[in-house]
Each structure stands twice: as structure tokens, then as C-alpha cells.
Amino acid sequence: MSVTAETWTEVPQLSRPIYGWAMHDGFIVAKRHLLQIPRVPELLFFSLVQPVIFVLLFAFVFGGAIPVPGGGNYREYLIPGVFGQTVAFAAAGTTVGLSEDMHKGIVDRFRSLPMASSGVLIGRSLADLARSVLVLVVLTITGLLVGWSIDTNVAEAAAGYGILLLFAFAMIWIGAWVGLHMPSPEVANTAGLAWLFPVTFLSNAFVPLAGMPGWLQTIAEWNPISSVVLAARVLFGNPTGIPGESPPMQHPIPFAIGWSLLLLVIFVPLAVRKYRRTTSK
């Protein structure tokens, strides 16, 4: 039996999306991760509990014992610091989530599909960034309830949130790179937080830098989190304490943006390369 030209059906070819297959596939993967929120609301709930607890503890338990150099309400000084810590901790969620996908066969299913390999990481990063937006909304409401306020205009406040989310995106890619090196989700759960606690607390997030020893103060001033937090305080019109004489403290906004872009330039290629090497075995 021969196949005639009349019985041949041409398979339609999809046109390339204007923003590229990697982003197209990334959006689909991000949608898959976001659909887990209503199905497993505990994932979002517990990511909200920790920063809210930090706000309540430092505002009501430690707040009265921590003066702000140069004057100012400690609660207004505190909230941008909690914002900075929270967006930094987004890296931990990415580390654990990506490690679980790698070891539970989800990534193997993605490999069997005709999709861009970088779309998996792009989707994970976009979904975790969306979660960071939700967490910041809840923290903003919590901060307003405990006495925090934004004392600048809408444009400056939006710029403050933009810097926080840009830094969150950079930290998410660091978390992805770390997660790809983890041998199991259990190890990732520990390793994802082990380096974040010292990095976030060795900054101006919760206490003014003026009270630190000189050598430690220098390290904290050049900590990217310190620049991000100070930039948020400036753009929100909150107390800044005595920032210091180092360039990151004198020019926090450009340094906050620069640190975030530098981390993205370094860790996006590293994470994509590690993912391709891992999945090609």
C-alpha cells in the first residue's frame, strides 16, 4: 500500500515566541510552581510566618533596648531590615525546591520534553520572585500595624520595593546554584540556611553598624545586604542611623543596584551551566 500525496498531512510548526523559547518555557514552568500555592498553602504560610515573627520579636521584645544613632524610631529602622533579610532568605526556598525537583524525578520529566533547558531555572526563579512579592505585601501590612510608615512619595517607595525585588531575584539565582550542588533535599534544607544567617545578621538589617567593632563594621558596610537595606531606608524615608564613611554606605542606592546586577551576572551563567552538566549525565 502506497501513501499518496492526498493522504499526507503536514504537521503545523509553532512560531518562535518573540521573547524566545527559554522565557516561554520558563513562564510555563513558573505557572506550574505557582499552582502549588493553592494546592499546598502550607508552603506559602510557613514562608510568611518567619519574617512576621522577626518583626514582632524585634519590635516588641528587643526594640526598646536598641537605640538608633542619630535619633529615630527603631520600628521604622527595623522594617526595611526585615525586608532585606526576607528577600535574601528567598535563596533558601529556591535551594530546597530545586533540590527536591532534581531528586524526585520532576526534572527528568522536563528533560523528556522539547523545551529549553534554561527554562526550568527561569521558571523556578520567576515563581520564587512572585512568592517574594506576596511576602513583602504581608510584611508591609505587618509593619504598618506595628508603627512603620513610608515618609516619601510614591515613586521613591516604588523604587525601594524595586531594589528589594531585584536583590531577591539575584539571591534566588544563588540559591539555584547552591541547590544544584546538594546531594539530597535534606542536605539542601540545612545548607540553604547555613550561609544566610551570618550574611544577613552581619549587616545593618537589625542593629546599627556604629555599635560593631571596627574590623567587623568594615565587613558589614561592604555586605550587599547592608547596601540594599540602607537604600530601602533612604527611599522609604526611614531612620538610617549613622551609615558610615565607606562608598556603599554613602551611595547605597547605586551600590544596591550594582551588587544585585553583579550577582546576577555571576550566578545566572553558573547555575545554567551546572544544570546542563547535571542533567546531561
QUIPE-V481300 format. One record per residue. N is the residue number from 1. RES is the residue in one letter. OMEGA is omega in whole degrees, -180 to 180 (* if undefined). Layout:
n->N res->RES omega->OMEGA
n->N res->RES omega->OMEGA
This chain:
n->1 res->M omega->-179
n->2 res->S omega->179
n->3 res->V omega->-180
n->4 res->T omega->-180
n->5 res->A omega->-177
n->6 res->E omega->-177
n->7 res->T omega->-178
n->8 res->W omega->179
n->9 res->T omega->-179
n->10 res->E omega->179
n->11 res->V omega->-179
n->12 res->P omega->179
n->13 res->Q omega->178
n->14 res->L omega->177
n->15 res->S omega->-179
n->16 res->R omega->177
n->17 res->P omega->-177
n->18 res->I omega->-179
n->19 res->Y omega->173
n->20 res->G omega->-178
n->21 res->W omega->-178
n->22 res->A omega->179
n->23 res->M omega->178
n->24 res->H omega->179
n->25 res->D omega->178
n->26 res->G omega->178
n->27 res->F omega->179
n->28 res->I omega->178
n->29 res->V omega->178
n->30 res->A omega->177
n->31 res->K omega->179
n->32 res->R omega->180
n->33 res->H omega->-178
n->34 res->L omega->178
n->35 res->L omega->178
n->36 res->Q omega->-176
n->37 res->I omega->178
n->38 res->P omega->-179
n->39 res->R omega->178
n->40 res->V omega->-175
n->41 res->P omega->179
n->42 res->E omega->180
n->43 res->L omega->179
n->44 res->L omega->-177
n->45 res->F omega->-176
n->46 res->F omega->174
n->47 res->S omega->177
n->48 res->L omega->-174
n->49 res->V omega->-174
n->50 res->Q omega->179
n->51 res->P omega->177
n->52 res->V omega->177
n->53 res->I omega->178
n->54 res->F omega->178
n->55 res->V omega->-177
n->56 res->L omega->-179
n->57 res->L omega->-176
n->58 res->F omega->-178
n->59 res->A omega->-173
n->60 res->F omega->-178
n->61 res->V omega->-176
n->62 res->F omega->-173
n->63 res->G omega->-178
n->64 res->G omega->-178
n->65 res->A omega->-177
n->66 res->I omega->177
n->67 res->P omega->178
n->68 res->V omega->179
n->69 res->P omega->-178
n->70 res->G omega->179
n->71 res->G omega->179
n->72 res->G omega->179
n->73 res->N omega->-178
n->74 res->Y omega->-179
n->75 res->R omega->176
n->76 res->E omega->175
n->77 res->Y omega->-173
n->78 res->L omega->-168
n->79 res->I omega->176
n->80 res->P omega->176
n->81 res->G omega->176
n->82 res->V omega->175
n->83 res->F omega->-178
n->84 res->G omega->178
n->85 res->Q omega->-177
n->86 res->T omega->-179
n->87 res->V omega->176
n->88 res->A omega->-179
n->89 res->F omega->174
n->90 res->A omega->179
n->91 res->A omega->-179
n->92 res->A omega->179
n->93 res->G omega->178
n->94 res->T omega->180
n->95 res->T omega->-178
n->96 res->V omega->-177
n->97 res->G omega->-180
n->98 res->L omega->177
n->99 res->S omega->178
n->100 res->E omega->178
n->101 res->D omega->-179
n->102 res->M omega->-172
n->103 res->H omega->178
n->104 res->K omega->174
n->105 res->G omega->-180
n->106 res->I omega->-179
n->107 res->V omega->177
n->108 res->D omega->176
n->109 res->R omega->177
n->110 res->F omega->-178
n->111 res->R omega->-179
n->112 res->S omega->-178
n->113 res->L omega->177
n->114 res->P omega->-177
n->115 res->M omega->178
n->116 res->A omega->-178
n->117 res->S omega->-180
n->118 res->S omega->180
n->119 res->G omega->179
n->120 res->V omega->-179
n->121 res->L omega->178
n->122 res->I omega->179
n->123 res->G omega->178
n->124 res->R omega->-178
n->125 res->S omega->179
n->126 res->L omega->179
n->127 res->A omega->179
n->128 res->D omega->175
n->129 res->L omega->177
n->130 res->A omega->176
n->131 res->R omega->178
n->132 res->S omega->177
n->133 res->V omega->179
n->134 res->L omega->180
n->135 res->V omega->179
n->136 res->L omega->177
n->137 res->V omega->179
n->138 res->V omega->179
n->139 res->L omega->177
n->140 res->T omega->178
n->141 res->I omega->178
n->142 res->T omega->179
n->143 res->G omega->178
n->144 res->L omega->-180
n->145 res->L omega->-178
n->146 res->V omega->174
n->147 res->G omega->177
n->148 res->W omega->178
n->149 res->S omega->174
n->150 res->I omega->-173
n->151 res->D omega->176
n->152 res->T omega->-178
n->153 res->N omega->-175
n->154 res->V omega->-178
n->155 res->A omega->-180
n->156 res->E omega->177
n->157 res->A omega->178
n->158 res->A omega->177
n->159 res->A omega->178
n->160 res->G omega->178
n->161 res->Y omega->179
n->162 res->G omega->178
n->163 res->I omega->178
n->164 res->L omega->-178
n->165 res->L omega->176
n->166 res->L omega->178
n->167 res->F omega->177
n->168 res->A omega->-180
n->169 res->F omega->178
n->170 res->A omega->-180
n->171 res->M omega->178
n->172 res->I omega->179
n->173 res->W omega->173
n->174 res->I omega->178
n->175 res->G omega->178
n->176 res->A omega->179
n->177 res->W omega->178
n->178 res->V omega->-178
n->179 res->G omega->-180
n->180 res->L omega->179
n->181 res->H omega->-174
n->182 res->M omega->-179
n->183 res->P omega->-179
n->184 res->S omega->177
n->185 res->P omega->180
n->186 res->E omega->177
n->187 res->V omega->180
n->188 res->A omega->-179
n->189 res->N omega->178
n->190 res->T omega->-177
n->191 res->A omega->-179
n->192 res->G omega->-180
n->193 res->L omega->-172
n->194 res->A omega->-178
n->195 res->W omega->-177
n->196 res->L omega->-178
n->197 res->F omega->179
n->198 res->P omega->-179
n->199 res->V omega->-178
n->200 res->T omega->-180
n->201 res->F omega->175
n->202 res->L omega->-178
n->203 res->S omega->179
n->204 res->N omega->-175
n->205 res->A omega->-174
n->206 res->F omega->-179
n->207 res->V omega->177
n->208 res->P omega->-178
n->209 res->L omega->-176
n->210 res->A omega->-179
n->211 res->G omega->-179
n->212 res->M omega->171
n->213 res->P omega->-174
n->214 res->G omega->-178
n->215 res->W omega->179
n->216 res->L omega->178
n->217 res->Q omega->179
n->218 res->T omega->178
n->219 res->I omega->-178
n->220 res->A omega->-179
n->221 res->E omega->-180
n->222 res->W omega->175
n->223 res->N omega->-180
n->224 res->P omega->180
n->225 res->I omega->178
n->226 res->S omega->178
n->227 res->S omega->-179
n->228 res->V omega->-179
n->229 res->V omega->-180
n->230 res->L omega->177
n->231 res->A omega->178
n->232 res->A omega->179
n->233 res->R omega->179
n->234 res->V omega->-177
n->235 res->L omega->176
n->236 res->F omega->-179
n->237 res->G omega->-179
n->238 res->N omega->178
n->239 res->P omega->-179
n->240 res->T omega->-176
n->241 res->G omega->174
n->242 res->I omega->-170
n->243 res->P omega->-174
n->244 res->G omega->-174
n->245 res->E omega->-178
n->246 res->S omega->-180
n->247 res->P omega->180
n->248 res->P omega->-180
n->249 res->M omega->178
n->250 res->Q omega->-180
n->251 res->H omega->-172
n->252 res->P omega->-175
n->253 res->I omega->178
n->254 res->P omega->179
n->255 res->F omega->178
n->256 res->A omega->178
n->257 res->I omega->-179
n->258 res->G omega->178
n->259 res->W omega->-177
n->260 res->S omega->-180
n->261 res->L omega->179
n->262 res->L omega->179
n->263 res->L omega->178
n->264 res->L omega->-180
n->265 res->V omega->-178
n->266 res->I omega->-167
n->267 res->F omega->175
n->268 res->V omega->177
n->269 res->P omega->180
n->270 res->L omega->-179
n->271 res->A omega->180
n->272 res->V omega->179
n->273 res->R omega->179
n->274 res->K omega->179
n->275 res->Y omega->-180
n->276 res->R omega->179
n->277 res->R omega->-178
n->278 res->T omega->-176
n->279 res->T omega->180
n->280 res->S omega->-179
n->281 res->K omega->*
